[in-house]
Amino acid sequence: MSKNWYPVIDYEKCSECGACFDKCCHGVYELRGNTPVVVNPDGCIEGCRGCQKLCPSSAIEYVGDTGTSSSECSCECCDC
């Protein structure tokens, strides 16, 4: 993984609803059975939180998230 921003799923919290997979149009996720898996972290747009905002179980965090970033993402695929 070469990027400094990508999602990580906490499988202890994940409800396997698939919202993250359905939301992301950058091919970051793949479903294996009902379980979402991050297969293309480099596809994630820095600052995009579209999948995190939809996650009903708060199971998605981001590597590289310092919590201090005020910038919006440049992603045109969602209303993040």
C-alpha positions as CSV (number, residue, x, y, z in Angstrom):
1,M,0.0,0.0,0.0
2,S,1.5,3.2,-1.1
3,K,-1.2,5.7,-0.1
4,N,-1.5,7.5,3.2
5,W,-5.3,7.5,3.2
6,Y,-7.4,4.4,2.9
7,P,-10.2,2.7,4.9
8,V,-9.8,-0.1,7.4
9,I,-12.8,-2.2,8.5
10,D,-13.2,-3.2,12.1
11,Y,-14.7,-6.7,11.7
12,E,-15.7,-6.8,15.3
13,K,-18.2,-4.0,14.6
14,C,-19.0,-4.7,10.9
15,S,-22.6,-5.8,10.4
16,E,-21.9,-6.9,6.8
17,C,-24.6,-4.6,5.4
18,G,-22.6,-3.8,2.2
19,A,-23.2,-0.1,2.4
20,C,-19.5,0.7,1.9
21,F,-19.3,-1.6,-1.1
22,D,-22.5,0.0,-2.6
23,K,-21.3,3.5,-2.0
24,C,-17.8,3.4,-3.3
25,C,-17.4,3.7,-7.1
26,H,-13.6,3.6,-7.0
27,G,-13.3,-0.2,-6.6
28,V,-11.9,0.0,-3.1
29,Y,-14.2,-2.7,-1.7
30,E,-15.1,-6.2,-2.8
31,L,-17.7,-8.4,-1.2
32,R,-16.5,-11.9,-0.2
33,G,-19.8,-13.6,0.7
34,N,-21.5,-10.8,2.6
35,T,-18.2,-9.4,4.1
36,P,-16.7,-6.2,2.6
37,V,-13.0,-6.4,2.1
38,V,-10.6,-3.5,1.2
39,V,-9.0,-4.8,-2.0
40,N,-7.9,-1.6,-3.7
41,P,-6.8,0.9,-1.0
42,D,-5.0,3.0,-3.7
43,G,-8.4,3.7,-5.2
44,C,-9.6,5.6,-2.1
45,I,-9.8,9.4,-2.6
46,E,-7.9,11.3,0.1
47,G,-10.4,12.9,2.4
48,C,-13.4,10.9,1.2
49,R,-15.6,9.7,4.0
50,G,-18.6,8.6,2.0
51,C,-18.5,5.0,3.1
52,Q,-17.7,5.9,6.7
53,K,-20.7,8.2,6.9
54,L,-23.0,5.4,5.7
55,C,-21.7,2.7,8.0
56,P,-24.4,1.9,10.5
57,S,-22.0,0.3,12.9
58,S,-19.2,2.8,12.8
59,A,-16.8,0.1,11.6
60,I,-14.7,2.2,9.2
61,E,-11.7,4.2,10.1
62,Y,-9.0,5.6,7.8
63,V,-5.2,5.1,7.9
64,G,-3.8,8.6,7.7
65,D,-6.7,10.3,9.4
66,T,-5.4,12.7,12.0
67,G,-8.8,14.0,12.9
68,T,-7.6,17.5,12.3
69,S,-8.1,17.7,8.5
70,S,-10.7,20.3,7.6
71,S,-10.4,19.8,3.8
72,E,-13.2,18.3,1.9
73,C,-12.4,15.5,-0.5
74,S,-12.2,16.1,-4.3
75,C,-14.3,13.1,-5.0
76,E,-17.2,13.7,-7.4
77,C,-18.8,10.4,-6.8
78,C,-20.5,11.2,-3.5
79,D,-21.7,13.9,-1.2
80,C,-18.9,13.4,1.2
